[in-house]
Amino acid sequence: MNSTMALIINIPTLFLLYIMIYFTQALSGKRQFYGVSLNSDYFTKEDFKALDKNFKVLVTIGFIVFSIVTLICIYVFKAYEIATLLPILGFCLYQFFTFLYIHNKVKKLKKGLSLEINNLDLEKTRLVLDTDFLNEKNRLIKKYSIMFMIPFIVTVLMGVYTMTQYNSLPDMIPTHWGPSGAADEFSKKSIASVGGIIAMSAGVGLIIYVSSVGSLKSRGKLNVDDLDYSKKAHLHYLNKFALTFLVLNIACQVMFISILIATVNTSSINIFILWPCTIAIIIAAIYQTYLYYKSPSKSKTAVYTVDDEDSFWIFGTIYNNHDDPSFFVQKRFGVGWTVNIGTTKGKIFFIVPFIIIIFALIITSSM
């Protein structure tokens, strides 16, 4: 990698991350403001608007600073790999602490205003449990769960096949492939190196599968004022979510399978697989962001449920409620879903990605 390529890759990546963070609150729905439950009528009040502006200014300053750090790494130290990791990780950490700062400011402001304003909180509407809606939702989830499982099983079988070919693999195997699909990094063959590629493919594939199913199972919040329309809208959006999850599952698993095939054959990844899958993942992720933004469960009129309680959220981002059986719940700040660490499954799923990252670092350092 040269300085021009490092610049082309890293600055746009940092800018994309900046744009996503800058508009995160706008994508978070009409129920929470920087991780705090709040009547959306007050989102545009001067005190809260000032905090929103403060967050955006601080994030912009962080983007400028870490862009400069990226340029220094590239042009002063010629540290291209560090330029890829350090600024992005640093910017993510910086924006998290920036969010915490604004989150605490919002909590303090809400607490102070609640002494004189009695409708700052979300309206505590009655919970709606519609059996017809739940049955339709469960049928849809069951259908797509089977469809999500098929590409994952193929990945696992390909991993098993890769290990059976261990003795016929050459002494040096590819461990990384560039944008052209050509292998650009190699390591000495070992059980750890081959097994690491298989474990990473299967492990990440499993996380994608569980995340997809868990997200679809998350609580749907109906609108009591127009129940029939609300049920149709939820099922409509749930089906669209499921289709985007299916695209993500298939594209990711095809990529993993291609990596395992390239490992066995010590070859490049077919560019007609690499780029279509990459583009499909990006388009599906963007469309899913749009769907999440339009989700009926994030609207102001959705019913009040237990996960709307501020007391069950740590830093406004981590849901911890052992009395709620939900495995996944919708995020308060940002797009997507998060696990309920109050459940055993939630604790395991919360920890597993960190274990995979540590495992990957250990394998990488030993190559």
Secondary structure, DSSP 4 states (H G I P E B T S, - for coil): --HHHHHHHHHHHHHHHHHHHHTTGGGS-SSEETTEE--GGGTTSHHHHHHHHHHHHHHHHHHHHHHHHHHIIIIIS--HHHHHHHHHHHHHHHHHHHHHHHHHHHHHHHHHHTTT-S--SPP-PPP---HHHHHHHHHHHHHHHHHHHHHHHHHHHHHHHHHHTGGGS-SEEEEEE-TTS-EEEEEE--HHHHHHHHHHHHHHHHHHHHHHHHHHHSPP---GGGHHHHHHHHHHHHHHHHHHHHHHHHHHHHHHHHHHHHHHHT-PPPHHHHHHHHHHHHHHHHHHHHHHHH-GGGSTTSPP-GGG-GGGEETTTEE--TT---SEEE-SSSSSEEEBTTSHHHHHHHHHHHHHHHHHHHHHHH-
